[in-house]
Amino acid sequence: MPRKPGPRSWGERIKLFVCGFGMGAADLVPGISGGTVAFITGIYEDLLDSISSFNGRAIKQLLTLRWAEFFKGVAWEFLVTLFFGIFVAMACLSQAIHAMLGDPVLRTYLFATFVGLVLASALFCAKQVTQWHAKQVVALLGGVVVAFVITSLPKNVHEDGFVYDVAVKDIALAGDFPALDNYDAERGRLLGVDESTLSAMWAKGFVSGDTVAYSYEQEREAAVSAFVHPKSTTAIDLWLLGCGAIAACAMLLPGISGSYILTVLGVYTAVIGNLADLMHGLRGGELNVDAFFALSSVAIGALLGIALFARVIAYLLRHYHNSTVAVLTGFMLGALRAVWPFWTYTYYLAPLRLERGAQLRVVEPVLPDFTSSVFWVALLCVVLGLAVVVIAEKVVHRGAPSEKETTQRT
């Protein structure tokens, strides 16, 4: 039976809330994992055990209204406090991080900070391996390879085979931007729109059935209604649900970001945009139904993924601790490519976010200009990220019993 971790004082509750806030902030960015933050702050195994406490028996007790038994067996205080911190971080920071990811300089500084965080986190993780043998070295290298391959996958794998150029009107671009990848300003055409996106654009009113579109597959121009039907909002989007489940599995692994997996699956921009739209609407006293349903699908998938995958990791940590931690260390090192700060960029229009104007798109990693002020500020951010982990480790583990003391007590 899994342990039942839980905060036993207000001080522990505040600490757990702060840990959750850090996890939420990390999971908003495609590159660093909330699992990394959990590992740094020393709550990783408690998190896995808390999730594992929601077993078949607990669900049966919940369904049969045996509340006392349910709350006695489930680590609900731990999870409620932690997930409240995650929720607050996402609610407060989604729009700010969305804006930072759209600015090439701020994005560089943000990811440079994460390079320092991940490097220090990998060192911290490696220190948890009590004995290094050939088996642990192989596990470490295996983790590096797997994470590097995952973070090297091409983006937007979920695209339809049918592609269209679509006429759009009155797109106002604020500021001076380079040429847009997917917009022909002379003809007023949005280029390379896949079929499902075009259907959603019709449903959201960005285009109408009479709007002119060109089909690459059919090699002809006609009204949108000749090619697609409006795609209405559904309460549960199975694709988003599946993406949420896969991303949640990654989120539990230090080093592999759930947000990065969403990027690979081609839905990160939509998810972070829906989150920003939902928060913006709520602040104005309105509920954005489309955004709510989309995020609900991702959240349900994430809960299912977490519930299943947490048990696997918890089992591996209990029975193969050193090898499992070595793999997690490898994940962190192999995923460094995902947080490399220096890239070439282009700009594009997000078909379902036309009102936001030009959006930043990363193209490929490059070496920095070592004489530029941006490089030196980024290097300072790396050092800052390293320092944050070192300080967090000292603060979190101050006064914690040593392994020897723990062994003597048990």
KOLPA-145235 format. One record per residue (C-alpha): x, y, z; residue in one letter. Coordinates in steps of 0.05 Angstrom, whole numbers, padded with zeros to 5 digits, always signed. Layout:
N
XYZa
...
REM end
This chain:
410
+00000+00000+00000m
+00030+00068-00019p
+00050+00118+00033r
+00003+00176+00048k
+00046+00239+00047p
+00013+00302+00071g
+00028+00371+00100p
+00025+00369+00176r
+00032+00444+00189s
+00019+00510+00156w
+00093+00517+00142g
+00092+00452+00103e
+00029+00474+00066r
+00062+00539+00045i
+00124+00501+00022k
+00081+00452-00018l
+00042+00510-00049f
+00107+00543-00071v
+00132+00477-00100c
+00067+00472-00139g
+00073+00544-00163f
+00143+00528-00189g
+00118+00465-00224m
+00061+00503-00257g
+00108+00558-00281a
+00156+00505-00309a
+00102+00466-00345d
+00079+00529-00382l
+00146+00530-00420v
+00164+00479-00473p
+00232+00457-00448g
+00232+00446-00373i
+00190+00395-00335s
+00149+00404-00273g
+00179+00338-00252g
+00247+00372-00250t
+00221+00423-00200v
+00190+00367-00158a
+00256+00331-00157f
+00296+00394-00138i
+00248+00411-00081t
+00249+00340-00054g
+00176+00323-00063i
+00182+00278-00124y
+00171+00211-00090e
+00118+00240-00044d
+00082+00265-00107l
+00084+00195-00138l
+00059+00162-00074d
+00003+00214-00067s
-00022+00201-00137i
-00016+00126-00126s
-00062+00132-00065s
-00119+00142-00114f
-00127+00067-00127n
-00186+00023-00143g
-00206+00019-00070r
-00207+00094-00063a
-00250+00102-00125i
-00299+00050-00099k
-00303+00086-00032q
-00316+00151-00069l
-00371+00122-00112l
-00405+00089-00052t
-00402+00154-00012l
-00357+00126+00043r
-00325+00194+00052w
-00289+00180+00118a
-00253+00119+00090e
-00237+00156+00026f
-00205+00216+00059f
-00168+00171+00108k
-00134+00131+00053g
-00121+00184+00000v
-00067+00237+00005a
-00117+00291-00014w
-00086+00347+00028e
-00019+00339-00008f
-00050+00338-00077l
-00100+00394-00065v
-00046+00441-00038t
+00003+00423-00094l
-00047+00428-00151f
-00074+00494-00123f
-00003+00522-00130g
+00001+00494-00201i
-00066+00525-00219f
-00048+00593-00190v
+00018+00594-00229a
-00017+00577-00294m
-00072+00628-00282a
-00024+00684-00264c
+00033+00670-00311l
+00003+00642-00375s
-00005+00709-00410q
+00063+00735-00387a
+00100+00672-00410i
+00060+00672-00475h
+00086+00743-00486a
+00158+00725-00468m
+00158+00666-00516l
+00137+00715-00571g
+00197+00761-00561d
+00264+00734-00587p
+00307+00770-00535v
+00263+00754-00475l
+00256+00682-00500r
+00332+00676-00502t
+00339+00700-00430y
+00282+00655-00406l
+00312+00593-00437f
+00382+00611-00415a
+00356+00611-00343t
+00327+00542-00356f
+00394+00517-00381v
+00423+00534-00313g
+00364+00502-00278l
+00369+00437-00317v
+00445+00431-00310l
+00441+00441-00235a
+00381+00395-00230s
+00418+00340-00268a
+00477+00345-00219l
+00429+00344-00160f
+00393+00283-00190c
+00459+00246-00201a
+00478+00257-00128k
+00416+00215-00109q
+00448+00153-00139v
+00483+00119-00081t
+00525+00073-00123q
+00549+00081-00195w
+00563+00016-00232h
+00561-00004-00305a
+00486-00014-00301k
+00475+00057-00277q
+00521+00086-00330v
+00483+00049-00385v
+00417+00074-00355a
+00445+00145-00355l
+00467+00141-00428l
+00400+00109-00447g
+00363+00167-00415g
+00406+00217-00452v
+00393+00184-00519v
+00317+00177-00508v
+00309+00249-00486a
+00352+00276-00543f
+00312+00236-00595v
+00246+00260-00566i
+00267+00333-00564t
+00293+00327-00636s
+00226+00303-00665l
+00195+00347-00718p
+00140+00393-00693k
+00067+00391-00712n
+00061+00317-00729v
-00016+00322-00726h
-00030+00357-00791e
-00081+00337-00844d
-00058+00319-00914g
-00106+00370-00946f
-00077+00440-00947v
-00108+00505-00970y
-00092+00578-00982d
-00149+00620-00953v
-00170+00692-00965a
-00171+00732-00900v
-00189+00805-00891k
-00165+00865-00850d
-00107+00834-00813i
-00076+00889-00771a
-00002+00877-00754l
+00025+00919-00697a
+00097+00940-00701g
+00150+00925-00754d
+00157+00851-00769f
+00196+00813-00822p
+00158+00777-00877a
+00108+00727-00850l
+00119+00654-00868d
+00046+00638-00881n
+00015+00703-00905y
+00015+00733-00974d
-00001+00807-00960a
-00010+00825-01034e
-00065+00774-01045r
-00090+00774-00973g
-00082+00698-00968r
-00065+00655-00908l
-00020+00600-00935l
-00016+00526-00919g
-00078+00518-00874v
-00094+00445-00859d
-00166+00420-00865e
-00184+00414-00792s
-00158+00484-00778t
-00197+00512-00837l
-00260+00479-00809s
-00247+00510-00741a
-00234+00579-00773m
-00303+00574-00805w
-00336+00554-00739a
-00302+00612-00703k
-00322+00663-00755g
-00253+00679-00782f
-00278+00657-00851v
-00347+00642-00880s
-00373+00589-00926g
-00366+00639-00984d
-00293+00655-00970t
-00247+00638-01028v
-00197+00582-01016a
-00147+00545-01060y
-00140+00469-01052s
-00070+00443-01066y
-00096+00372-01070e
-00152+00387-01120q
-00112+00443-01154e
-00172+00489-01158r
-00201+00551-01126e
-00271+00552-01096a
-00311+00574-01036a
-00292+00544-00968v
-00359+00508-00966s
-00338+00467-01026a
-00280+00436-00987f
-00299+00432-00913v
-00355+00437-00863h
-00353+00481-00801p
-00323+00443-00742k
-00366+00458-00681s
-00339+00457-00611t
-00345+00390-00576t
-00345+00380-00501a
-00290+00327-00507i
-00237+00329-00561d
-00206+00259-00564l
-00143+00284-00598w
-00131+00336-00544l
-00148+00285-00491l
-00095+00237-00518g
-00044+00294-00523c
-00058+00312-00451g
-00046+00240-00428a
+00020+00235-00466i
+00043+00303-00442a
+00026+00286-00369a
+00070+00224-00373c
+00127+00268-00396a
+00112+00320-00343m
+00126+00269-00289l
+00194+00254-00318l
+00248+00304-00297p
+00280+00332-00360g
+00224+00319-00411i
+00174+00376-00413s
+00100+00362-00422g
+00096+00428-00458s
+00150+00406-00506y
+00111+00342-00521i
+00050+00385-00536l
+00094+00425-00583t
+00116+00362-00619v
+00044+00340-00624l
+00026+00407-00654g
-00022+00432-00601v
+00021+00473-00553y
+00005+00540-00585t
-00069+00523-00584a
-00067+00501-00511v
-00028+00561-00484i
-00071+00607-00527g
-00135+00576-00500n
-00108+00583-00429l
-00092+00656-00440a
-00160+00668-00472d
-00196+00633-00415l
-00160+00674-00362m
-00172+00738-00400h
-00246+00723-00406g
-00253+00705-00333l
-00221+00771-00312r
-00275+00806-00353g
-00330+00764-00322g
-00340+00720-00384e
-00330+00646-00398l
-00296+00629-00464n
-00333+00564-00478v
-00287+00542-00535d
-00225+00552-00492a
-00259+00517-00432f
-00277+00455-00471f
-00208+00450-00504a
-00172+00457-00437l
-00221+00408-00404s
-00202+00355-00456s
-00128+00366-00442v
-00139+00365-00367a
-00179+00300-00368i
-00125+00267-00410g
-00071+00293-00364a
-00106+00265-00302l
-00113+00197-00335l
-00040+00197-00357g
-00015+00218-00288i
-00057+00166-00252a
-00029+00109-00293l
+00043+00131-00304f
+00057+00152-00232a
+00048+00081-00209r
+00100+00056-00259v
+00152+00107-00237i
+00138+00096-00163a
+00147+00021-00173y
+00213+00031-00209l
+00239+00078-00156l
+00222+00029-00100r
+00253-00032-00133h
+00307-00003-00179y
+00323+00064-00146h
+00394+00076-00170n
+00382+00056-00242s
+00316+00094-00245t
+00348+00158-00218v
+00406+00149-00268a
+00355+00146-00325v
+00321+00209-00298l
+00389+00244-00296t
+00400+00223-00368g
+00332+00252-00387f
+00352+00319-00359m
+00418+00321-00397l
+00389+00295-00462g
+00333+00346-00460a
+00381+00405-00457l
+00370+00414-00532r
+00298+00434-00518a
+00321+00493-00475v
+00379+00517-00519w
+00370+00593-00518p
+00397+00613-00586f
+00355+00600-00648w
+00338+00630-00715t
+00267+00657-00719y
+00212+00673-00768t
+00143+00702-00759y
+00076+00673-00778y
+00001+00682-00766l
-00033+00630-00722a
-00097+00614-00761p
-00141+00610-00699l
-00107+00670-00666r
-00108+00720-00722l
-00126+00776-00675e
-00059+00767-00639r
-00021+00787-00702g
+00049+00761-00719a
+00074+00704-00676q
+00146+00681-00666l
+00167+00613-00694r
+00234+00581-00677v
+00270+00549-00736v
+00337+00518-00717e
+00389+00524-00661p
+00451+00566-00675v
+00514+00588-00639l
+00508+00656-00606p
+00547+00719-00623d
+00597+00717-00566f
+00610+00792-00572t
+00536+00812-00564s
+00505+00839-00500s
+00449+00788-00509v
+00499+00730-00501f
+00529+00759-00437w
+00462+00773-00406v
+00441+00702-00426a
+00504+00674-00393l
+00485+00713-00330l
+00416+00680-00333c
+00449+00612-00336v
+00488+00628-00273v
+00423+00653-00241l
+00389+00588-00258g
+00445+00548-00227l
+00442+00591-00165a
+00367+00582-00158v
+00374+00506-00155v
+00432+00509-00106v
+00395+00557-00060i
+00330+00517-00066a
+00366+00453-00048e
+00398+00486+00014k
+00332+00516+00037v
+00288+00456+00025v
+00335+00406+00056h
+00358+00449+00115r
+00346+00410+00178g
+00323+00348+00140a
+00347+00283+00172p
+00405+00251+00138s
+00399+00182+00106e
+00437+00152+00164k
+00390+00184+00215e
+00330+00161+00176t
+00356+00090+00174t
+00370+00090+00249q
+00299+00115+00264r
+00267+00060+00221t
REM end
